[in-house]
Amino acid sequence: MPRTVEDSPEATLRRPSFPTWLIVLTACAGQFLVVLDVSVVNVALPSMRTDLALSDAGLQWVVNAYSIAFAGFMLLGGRAGDLFGRKRMFVVGLALFTVASLAGGLAQEGWQLLVARAAQGLGAAVLAPSSLTLITAAAPEGPARARAIATWSAVGAGGGAAGGLVGGVLTDGLSWRWVLLINVPIGALVVLAALRWLTESRAHEGRRLDLPGAVLVTGGLAVLAYGIVQTEAEGWSSASTLVPLLGGLALLALFAVVEGRAKAPLMPLALLKVRAVWSANAAMLVCGGAMMSMWYLMTLYAQNALGYTPLHAGLALIPSSLSVVLGSKNAPRVMRRIGARNTAVIGAAVAAVGFLWQSAMTVDSGFATGILGPGILMMLGAGLSGTPLAALGTSGAAPGDAGLVSGMINTSRTMGGALGLAALSTVAAARTAGSTTPEALTEGYALAFRVSGFALIGGVLLMLVSLPRSGQAARRAEGG
């Protein structure tokens, strides 16, 4: 029988017998895979279109099928981990992700690839909340937990950052299929490590899954995400965009009504009254919307304006990838000195400076001023802000809701990224007005970066007003 730790005052004193670093490494490896797959397929899309005869719409859904399933099922995955076991859901999610990666890599028809990508997203949604919960459960409160969360944040950010490079290397060196097939051996190894090293934990017995709430929130987020991704092709005012957007909001409003009356709600509405939880999620939504599009836009700028190959574009972004890891890993030290709230504010402000600097790019910009300098600032700020926001968002809830609040943080970041990418792509396309010259494309990308910079300034103001600067949740997040 696997060891199971219940969320109770007595259980919180029990620690797994394996070294904490093994548990953190295992959980972070799963998180890295699922975040990597948000962006890794971008450079492989032209090859996929040629091999599988995909239409423009079908090509867009290679990316969107994954993102929608990932965002739509995240809260359900978090609560499932609370109720059925975080280790179990981590393993189930990673196994589904791995099998779906194999199916996608072997796909012979376009629809087979799209189904596989959606299944990958579902597996990612089940896995991701448990990865953070397993880490916070394994590390004792204090500096050790802050460092563990920093590692998780760095791995998540690094996964998104590495997508372009990994995709370019595999596509140029092997084929587009290896962008997906590479997940299979790595996923299998992580599953074995999870079965060996992770300790099972779940919330109090006697709770059950709120199926009506699960259907409403999953459907609402999925439909809302569908509407968001439609904006790039259809615009914000078309019926094909407005109907799913309004429908998704209506389903989420109905979800709030149902949760207020349910005896065992999927998401207790009392959580939204916890300042650390709602403020950190709101800030994560804004920052995710502004920051996560950086890799996509920078890759397009490097290739379409500066003439880089996919592989060279990935290599050019390595310093940015390293800076986000540096920011995330040093965030706990900064948090102990100036507090979680101030660290998040400074991180977002540094990122805003980088985005505004990037918005000055031209087709004649050199590597140092067109990619290297602003890229380092953007991602250093992302690393500094992501760790305290994740720590605050998971520190203000009861242990029995740990999986749920982890799912909320992941959902906020993923949904923010989906919304931000759709909105910023629309902004860039509107500025280019259909022109495909390097000059016109650069003007579009520059405007998108400028909008992101101002959005981050708004995020800084939001954090200053809403994030707790003191109290138990803030002390727990800072490792105090």
ZIJO-V242924 format. One record per backbone hydrogen bond with DSSP energy under -0.5 kcal/mol. CO is the residue of the C=O (numbers start at 1). NH is the residue of the N-H. E is the energy in kcal/mol with one decimal. If there is no record, write none. Layout:
co | nh | e
CO | NH | E
CO | NH | E
This chain:
co | nh | e
3 | 200 | -1.2
4 | 6 | -0.5
5 | 202 | -2.0
6 | 8 | -1.3
8 | 12 | -2.1
10 | 13 | -1.3
11 | 14 | -1.7
19 | 22 | -0.9
19 | 23 | -1.3
20 | 24 | -2.7
21 | 25 | -2.3
22 | 26 | -2.2
23 | 27 | -2.6
24 | 28 | -2.6
25 | 29 | -1.9
26 | 30 | -1.6
27 | 31 | -1.9
28 | 32 | -2.8
29 | 33 | -1.7
30 | 34 | -1.8
31 | 35 | -2.1
32 | 36 | -2.5
33 | 37 | -1.6
35 | 38 | -1.5
35 | 39 | -0.6
36 | 39 | -1.3
36 | 40 | -2.1
39 | 42 | -1.5
41 | 44 | -0.9
41 | 45 | -0.8
42 | 45 | -1.1
44 | 48 | -2.2
45 | 49 | -2.5
46 | 50 | -1.9
47 | 51 | -2.4
48 | 52 | -2.5
49 | 53 | -1.0
49 | 54 | -0.8
55 | 59 | -2.5
56 | 60 | -1.9
57 | 61 | -1.7
58 | 62 | -0.7
59 | 62 | -0.9
59 | 63 | -0.7
60 | 63 | -0.8
60 | 64 | -2.1
61 | 65 | -2.3
63 | 67 | -1.9
64 | 68 | -2.9
65 | 69 | -1.6
66 | 70 | -2.5
67 | 71 | -2.6
68 | 72 | -2.9
69 | 73 | -1.7
71 | 74 | -0.8
73 | 77 | -2.4
74 | 78 | -2.3
75 | 79 | -2.4
76 | 80 | -2.4
77 | 81 | -1.7
78 | 82 | -1.5
79 | 83 | -2.2
80 | 84 | -3.1
81 | 85 | -1.3
82 | 203 | -4.1
85 | 89 | -2.3
86 | 90 | -2.3
87 | 91 | -2.5
88 | 92 | -2.8
89 | 93 | -2.8
90 | 94 | -2.3
91 | 95 | -2.6
92 | 96 | -2.4
93 | 97 | -2.4
94 | 98 | -2.4
95 | 99 | -2.6
96 | 100 | -2.6
97 | 101 | -1.9
98 | 102 | -1.9
99 | 103 | -2.3
100 | 104 | -2.6
101 | 105 | -2.3
102 | 106 | -1.4
104 | 107 | -0.9
109 | 113 | -1.5
110 | 114 | -2.0
111 | 115 | -2.3
112 | 116 | -2.1
113 | 117 | -2.3
114 | 118 | -2.1
115 | 119 | -2.3
116 | 120 | -2.3
117 | 121 | -2.1
118 | 122 | -2.0
119 | 123 | -2.4
120 | 124 | -2.6
121 | 125 | -2.1
122 | 126 | -1.6
123 | 127 | -2.1
124 | 128 | -2.9
125 | 129 | -0.6
126 | 130 | -0.6
127 | 131 | -1.7
128 | 132 | -1.3
129 | 133 | -1.9
130 | 134 | -2.8
131 | 135 | -1.3
132 | 136 | -2.4
133 | 137 | -2.1
134 | 138 | -1.6
135 | 139 | -1.8
140 | 145 | -1.0
142 | 146 | -2.0
143 | 147 | -2.5
144 | 148 | -2.1
145 | 149 | -2.7
146 | 150 | -2.0
147 | 151 | -2.1
148 | 152 | -2.2
149 | 153 | -2.6
150 | 154 | -2.5
151 | 155 | -2.6
152 | 156 | -2.4
153 | 157 | -2.6
154 | 158 | -2.9
155 | 159 | -2.3
156 | 160 | -1.6
157 | 161 | -2.1
158 | 162 | -2.5
159 | 163 | -0.7
162 | 166 | -2.9
163 | 167 | -2.7
164 | 168 | -2.2
165 | 169 | -2.6
166 | 170 | -2.5
167 | 171 | -2.5
168 | 172 | -2.4
169 | 173 | -2.5
170 | 174 | -2.5
170 | 175 | -0.6
175 | 178 | -1.2
176 | 179 | -1.5
177 | 180 | -1.1
177 | 181 | -2.6
178 | 182 | -1.6
180 | 183 | -1.5
181 | 184 | -1.6
181 | 185 | -0.6
182 | 186 | -1.0
183 | 187 | -3.1
184 | 188 | -2.3
185 | 189 | -2.0
186 | 190 | -2.3
187 | 191 | -2.3
188 | 192 | -2.1
189 | 193 | -2.3
190 | 194 | -2.6
191 | 195 | -2.4
192 | 196 | -1.5
193 | 197 | -3.0
194 | 198 | -1.7
200 | 5 | -1.9
201 | 86 | -2.6
202 | 7 | -1.4
204 | 207 | -0.8
209 | 211 | -1.4
210 | 214 | -2.6
211 | 215 | -2.7
212 | 216 | -2.3
213 | 217 | -2.7
214 | 218 | -2.1
215 | 219 | -2.5
216 | 220 | -2.8
217 | 221 | -2.6
218 | 222 | -2.4
219 | 223 | -2.8
220 | 224 | -2.5
221 | 225 | -2.7
222 | 226 | -2.2
223 | 227 | -2.3
224 | 228 | -2.1
225 | 229 | -2.4
226 | 230 | -1.3
227 | 231 | -0.7
228 | 231 | -1.2
229 | 232 | -0.6
229 | 233 | -0.5
230 | 234 | -3.1
230 | 235 | -0.5
231 | 235 | -1.8
238 | 241 | -1.1
238 | 242 | -2.8
239 | 243 | -2.4
241 | 245 | -1.8
242 | 246 | -3.0
243 | 247 | -2.6
244 | 248 | -2.8
245 | 249 | -2.1
246 | 250 | -2.3
247 | 251 | -2.3
248 | 252 | -2.1
249 | 253 | -2.2
250 | 254 | -2.3
251 | 255 | -2.1
252 | 256 | -1.9
253 | 257 | -1.6
254 | 258 | -2.6
255 | 259 | -2.8
256 | 260 | -1.6
257 | 261 | -0.6
258 | 261 | -1.1
258 | 262 | -1.5
262 | 265 | -0.5
268 | 271 | -2.2
269 | 272 | -1.0
270 | 273 | -1.5
271 | 274 | -1.6
273 | 275 | -0.7
274 | 278 | -2.3
275 | 279 | -2.3
276 | 280 | -1.4
277 | 281 | -2.0
278 | 282 | -2.2
279 | 283 | -2.3
280 | 284 | -2.4
281 | 285 | -2.2
282 | 286 | -1.9
283 | 287 | -2.9
284 | 288 | -2.7
285 | 289 | -2.0
286 | 290 | -1.8
287 | 291 | -2.9
288 | 292 | -1.9
291 | 294 | -2.0
293 | 297 | -2.6
294 | 298 | -2.8
295 | 299 | -2.1
296 | 300 | -2.0
297 | 301 | -2.6
298 | 302 | -2.6
299 | 303 | -2.0
300 | 304 | -3.3
300 | 305 | -0.5
301 | 305 | -1.7
301 | 306 | -1.8
302 | 308 | -3.0
309 | 313 | -2.7
310 | 314 | -2.0
311 | 315 | -2.3
312 | 316 | -2.2
313 | 317 | -0.9
314 | 317 | -0.6
315 | 318 | -1.5
317 | 321 | -2.1
318 | 322 | -2.5
319 | 323 | -2.0
320 | 324 | -1.7
321 | 325 | -1.4
322 | 326 | -2.4
323 | 327 | -2.6
324 | 328 | -2.2
325 | 329 | -2.5
326 | 330 | -1.6
327 | 331 | -0.9
328 | 332 | -0.5
330 | 334 | -1.9
331 | 335 | -3.1
332 | 336 | -2.1
333 | 337 | -1.0
334 | 338 | -2.9
335 | 339 | -2.2
339 | 343 | -1.9
340 | 344 | -2.4
341 | 345 | -2.2
342 | 346 | -2.6
343 | 347 | -2.5
344 | 348 | -2.3
345 | 349 | -2.2
346 | 350 | -2.7
347 | 351 | -2.3
348 | 352 | -2.3
349 | 353 | -2.0
350 | 354 | -1.9
351 | 355 | -2.6
352 | 356 | -2.4
353 | 357 | -2.2
354 | 358 | -2.5
355 | 359 | -1.5
357 | 360 | -1.8
358 | 361 | -1.9
362 | 365 | -1.3
366 | 370 | -2.5
367 | 371 | -1.7
367 | 372 | -3.0
368 | 373 | -2.7
371 | 375 | -1.7
372 | 376 | -2.3
373 | 377 | -1.9
374 | 378 | -2.7
375 | 379 | -2.2
376 | 380 | -2.5
377 | 381 | -2.2
378 | 382 | -1.6
379 | 383 | -2.3
380 | 384 | -2.2
381 | 385 | -2.2
382 | 386 | -2.3
383 | 387 | -1.2
384 | 388 | -0.8
385 | 389 | -1.7
386 | 390 | -2.3
387 | 391 | -2.4
388 | 392 | -2.8
389 | 393 | -2.5
390 | 394 | -1.3
391 | 395 | -0.7
392 | 395 | -0.7
392 | 396 | -0.8
398 | 401 | -1.8
399 | 402 | -1.9
401 | 405 | -2.6
402 | 406 | -1.9
403 | 407 | -2.3
404 | 408 | -2.3
405 | 409 | -2.1
406 | 410 | -2.3
407 | 411 | -2.7
408 | 412 | -2.8
409 | 413 | -2.1
410 | 414 | -2.7
411 | 415 | -3.3
412 | 416 | -2.1
413 | 417 | -2.2
414 | 418 | -2.4
415 | 419 | -2.7
416 | 420 | -2.9
417 | 421 | -2.7
418 | 422 | -2.1
419 | 423 | -2.7
420 | 424 | -3.0
421 | 425 | -2.3
422 | 426 | -1.8
423 | 427 | -2.2
424 | 428 | -2.5
425 | 429 | -2.5
426 | 430 | -2.4
427 | 431 | -1.7
428 | 432 | -1.9
429 | 433 | -1.5
429 | 434 | -0.6
432 | 435 | -2.1
437 | 441 | -2.6
438 | 442 | -2.2
439 | 443 | -1.9
440 | 444 | -1.9
441 | 445 | -2.6
442 | 446 | -2.7
443 | 447 | -2.0
444 | 448 | -1.9
445 | 449 | -2.2
446 | 450 | -2.1
447 | 451 | -2.5
448 | 452 | -2.1
449 | 453 | -2.3
450 | 454 | -2.1
451 | 455 | -2.3
452 | 456 | -2.3
453 | 457 | -1.6
454 | 458 | -2.0
455 | 459 | -2.0
456 | 460 | -2.3
457 | 461 | -1.9
458 | 462 | -2.2
459 | 463 | -2.4
460 | 464 | -2.4
461 | 465 | -1.7
462 | 466 | -2.6
463 | 467 | -1.6
471 | 475 | -2.2
472 | 476 | -2.7
473 | 477 | -2.3
474 | 478 | -1.8
475 | 479 | -0.5
475 | 480 | -3.3
476 | 479 | -0.9
479 | 143 | -0.5
